[in-house]
Structure formats: structure tokens, C-alpha cells
Amino acid sequence: MPKKYEIDGQEFYFNFSKFNDLFRQNMRSIEDKEQELSDYIHAPKSTIHSWRNYEKSPSEIAVIKSLAKYFKLKNYKDLLTTKEKISEINDIKINSIKRIYDTIIEYLDYFYNTDGYNDLWECFENNDVNKEDIEDKLYAGAIEELEEVILCYKKERMILKNTEIYDELGKFIYNDLNEIFDGKLEYAYRFEANFNDNPTTTDDYNKASNKLDEIIDKYIN
């Protein structure tokens, strides 16, 4: 059960999607951003990680107020929601879910067809772009691709905001899809590291695809 916060006689819940939106702003590395936020609010990185993964809500309102200060929000309630979860999935919601699903598939296919953005690296290298600038361009491009998925996800909130599958898809988009490229676009990772130690593009693609199928199969027969 998600933690409830009672404020002025009204029940609120932590808004994980809003938190992830704010967390991703001006982010290149999840690990660095987690550490920065951890230092700011004096909480373990594991706690930040649990919020990102929809696993655990902040323990008290004071923590949420600290988060609001970190994200420069005027009202800490922007990190809260009054929604409650329901399990009904009708045709309108299925069509809404399919729009998100299709966007995710397009994102994964682009990742796979560019060999985890390796092909883009070679393209930049052939045009004499230095390695440091290539990494920045690849991360910017990968984040831009992911932002298109996030935008589609946000557009469907009005229809799906009260469903459990919407939360699960949000967790998948903000974390699993990010993890397929986070920390993996450096030259050393893709071209110099031991391939037996690092997952291949196919490994990352299959892991994400299988996870997506599990979510869909869980709620839609």
C-alpha cells in the first residue's frame, strides 16, 4: 500500500511521476544526480533510488518539503497527488495504453537498429568530431529520444492516471528505458571494455522488451 499523507483532512500520495520528471531535468548520469540529491536532503542514495523506482514513498512531509526546495518548487504539494489506484481496463484505456506501448517499441527499435547508438558514434567519428563531444551528442540524442516517450506517457495521464498499469509503465519508462543507455555511451564502455562483462545492445534490448511484455500481459489478456 502506498503511504498516505493527511493534510487538512485530505489524503495525499507521493507523486512518483512528478518526482521522476523533476529528477531528470539537467541530468546526464543517474548515479551523479542521486548522489547530489542524497547530499542535499541528507538521505541515503538507496532511498533516492527507491523513490525513482516507485518502491517507497518519502517517510514524512518534511522530506517532501526538502525535495520541493531542492527542485525549486513554490508549493511542496506539487509533489503530491490525490489519486487512488483502480484496476478497471476498458477499451478507451486499452487504446491509450497502446499509444504508449507503440512509442516505447519505436524507441527500442531505434536503439536496437543503431546498435545501441554505436552507429551514430562511428558517424560522428568519421566527421572528425572529438570523443568528448561525441559522448555529449550521444547522450543528448538518447535523452531526446526518451523524452518523446515521456511526452506520450504524459499525454495519456488524463485517461490512465487512476490505473496501476500507468504507474508501472511510468516506472519502466523513467528507469528501465533510461538504463539501457545510462553510463553506456562512453567510448571505453562500448569499444574497449570486456564484452563478457558488459551487456550487449541485444541484451539490453531483450531485457527491456521482455519487461515491457510482462507489464502488458499482467493487465491485458
HUBEL-V892761 format. One record per backbone hydrogen bond with DSSP energy under -1.0 kcal/mol. NH is the residue of the N-H (numbers start at 0). CO is the residue of the C=O. E is the energy in kcal/mol with one decimal. If there is no record, write none. Layout:
{{NH CO E} {NH CO E}}
This chain:
{{4 11 -2.7} {6 9 -2.9} {9 6 -1.9} {11 4 -2.6} {12 80 -3.2} {14 78 -2.7} {15 13 -1.2} {18 14 -2.3} {19 15 -2.5} {20 16 -2.2} {21 17 -2.4} {22 18 -2.7} {23 19 -1.8} {26 23 -1.6} {32 28 -2.1} {33 29 -2.8} {34 30 -2.1} {35 31 -2.4} {36 32 -2.5} {37 33 -2.5} {38 34 -2.4} {39 35 -1.8} {40 36 -2.4} {42 37 -1.7} {47 43 -1.5} {48 44 -2.7} {49 45 -1.8} {50 46 -1.6} {51 47 -2.2} {52 48 -1.6} {53 50 -1.4} {54 49 -2.6} {55 49 -1.1} {63 59 -1.3} {64 60 -2.4} {65 61 -1.6} {66 62 -2.2} {67 63 -2.4} {68 64 -1.9} {69 65 -2.2} {70 66 -2.6} {72 67 -3.2} {77 74 -2.1} {78 75 -2.0} {79 76 -1.9} {80 12 -2.7} {85 161 -2.3} {93 89 -2.5} {94 90 -2.4} {95 91 -1.7} {96 92 -2.8} {97 93 -2.5} {98 94 -1.5} {99 95 -1.5} {100 96 -3.0} {101 97 -3.0} {102 98 -1.6} {103 99 -2.2} {104 100 -2.5} {105 101 -2.2} {106 102 -2.0} {107 103 -2.7} {108 104 -2.7} {109 105 -2.0} {110 106 -2.1} {111 107 -2.6} {112 108 -3.1} {113 109 -1.3} {114 111 -1.8} {115 110 -3.1} {117 114 -1.4} {118 113 -2.3} {120 116 -1.7} {121 117 -2.1} {122 118 -1.8} {123 119 -2.5} {124 120 -2.7} {125 121 -2.3} {127 124 -1.8} {128 123 -1.9} {133 129 -2.1} {134 130 -2.3} {135 131 -1.7} {136 132 -2.4} {137 133 -2.8} {138 134 -2.5} {139 135 -2.4} {140 136 -2.3} {141 137 -2.9} {142 138 -2.6} {143 139 -2.0} {144 140 -2.2} {145 141 -2.2} {146 142 -2.4} {147 143 -1.1} {148 144 -1.0} {149 145 -2.4} {150 146 -2.5} {151 147 -1.8} {152 148 -2.4} {153 149 -2.5} {154 150 -2.1} {155 151 -1.1} {156 153 -1.6} {159 155 -2.5} {160 156 -2.4} {162 159 -2.2} {163 85 -1.2} {166 162 -1.1} {167 163 -2.1} {168 164 -2.8} {169 165 -2.0} {170 166 -2.4} {171 167 -2.3} {172 168 -2.8} {173 169 -2.8} {174 170 -1.6} {176 171 -2.3} {178 174 -2.4} {180 177 -1.4} {181 177 -2.1} {183 180 -2.5} {189 185 -1.8} {190 186 -2.7} {191 187 -1.2} {192 187 -1.7} {196 193 -1.8} {197 193 -1.5} {203 199 -2.5} {204 200 -2.7} {205 201 -2.9} {206 202 -2.4} {207 203 -2.1} {208 204 -2.7} {209 205 -2.7} {210 206 -1.8} {211 207 -2.3} {212 208 -2.3} {213 209 -2.0} {214 210 -1.9} {215 211 -2.3} {216 212 -2.9} {217 213 -1.5} {219 215 -2.6}}
